[in-house]
Amino acid sequence: LRQAFANTESRFLVLSFTSDWLFTSRQSEEIVNTLVGLSRDVSYCNIRSPYGHDAFLLEPRTLGDLIGGFIENNRQWLQGKELSNRALPSPKTKLVDRAKRMRVDYELIESLIEPNSRVLDVGCGDGELLSRLIQDKGIDGEGMELDQDMIVHCVRRGLSVIQWDIDRGLEQYAADTFDYVILSQTMQTVRDPEKVLRELIRIGKKVIVSFPNFAHWSCRLQMLLGGRAPQTRQLPFRWYNSPNIHFLSLRDFDQFCRELGLRIEKRIPLGKSSIRPIRLFPNLLATQAVYVTTKYANG
């Protein structure tokens, strides 16, 4: 496969179906892995379907949205046009996705990215941040995402996005592939944060991490006075439907970086609605934080 794709310069869209027993998703993933290893521009979606090998005949809407969006954006690109559908309405989203949009970190993260950089957005959602970075900073960007509806939306925006699980998809990238890797509001949801952050710092020269601060005073107060799992605007979930499986504070992440031997280049505690950093008692008063981490010079 590597030899077959070695001289290609095209953009690729690879699609498979979860139920296809003849052309399996594993075969498609082998193609995607090869293209990623060659640093080619590729998008991939494994479309949910119960219809076996006939899925390509019986899932016309999702298949059509992906292929149509990909072709239309390539047509515009060949005509020298910029991404025209940045203003696409966001798809109907679940509680987890609405929570991700209740935040102020996009503008701050954008200010941390140098123009014309190569960027990977891990857990990119509907691609809003990537679209902003491409248009405002001229980056070469791609995303990773699990949610099928979000992938469709990204492809319709003209973005390159791969349906990979963060816990196992990063190993396909070579070291220092990206200038920046963004992990925005996702650290608390991954199964193995240590493995993931080690991989991110391997493939990216700088890693930008943002997460909600579970040590915020409102969370502490709810636990102290109510004796129940906290629920806030930043953390709107109940204990039984929350995607969060790790509950970290700024101090926790500081220690985590020290244990992994990572250098914290920037540490920016934030409030609910302003990108102005929280200076006083940040572990108590910040609702979230943005970190820029790098390897030490001898790392």
Stockholm file with secondary structure:
# STOCKHOLM 1.0

chainA/1-299         LRQAFANTESRFLVLSFTSDWLFTSRQSEEIVNTLVGLSRDVSYCNIRSPYGHDAFLLEPRTLGDLIGGFIENNRQWLQGKELSNRALPSPKTKLVDRAKRMRVDYELIESLIEPNSRVLDVGCGDGELLSRLIQDKGIDGEGMELDQDMIVHCVRRGLSVIQWDIDRGLEQYAADTFDYVILSQTMQTVRDPEKVLRELIRIGKKVIVSFPNFAHWSCRLQMLLGGRAPQTRQLPFRWYNSPNIHFLSLRDFDQFCRELGLRIEKRIPLGKSSIRPIRLFPNLLATQAVYVTTKYANG
#=GR chainA/1-299 SS CHHHHTTCCSCEEEEEETTCSSSCHHHHHHHHHHHHHTTCCEEEEEECCSSGGGHHHHCHHHHHHHHHHHHHHHHHHHTTCCCSCTTCCCCCCCHHHHHHHSCSHHHHHHHHSCTTCEEEEETCTTSHHHHHHHHHHCCEEEEECCCHHHHHHHHHHTCCEECCCHHHHGGGSCTTCEEEEEEESCGGGCSCHHHHHHHHHHHEEEEEEEEECTTSHHHHHIIIIICSCCCCSSSCCCTTTCCCCCCCCHHHHHHHHHHHTEEEEEEEEECSSCCSCCCSSHHHHCSEEEEEEEECTTC
#=GC SS_cons         CHHHHTTCCSCEEEEEETTCSSSCHHHHHHHHHHHHHTTCCEEEEEECCSSGGGHHHHCHHHHHHHHHHHHHHHHHHHTTCCCSCTTCCCCCCCHHHHHHHSCSHHHHHHHHSCTTCEEEEETCTTSHHHHHHHHHHCCEEEEECCCHHHHHHHHHHTCCEECCCHHHHGGGSCTTCEEEEEEESCGGGCSCHHHHHHHHHHHEEEEEEEEECTTSHHHHHIIIIICSCCCCSSSCCCTTTCCCCCCCCHHHHHHHHHHHTEEEEEEEEECSSCCSCCCSSHHHHCSEEEEEEEECTTC
//
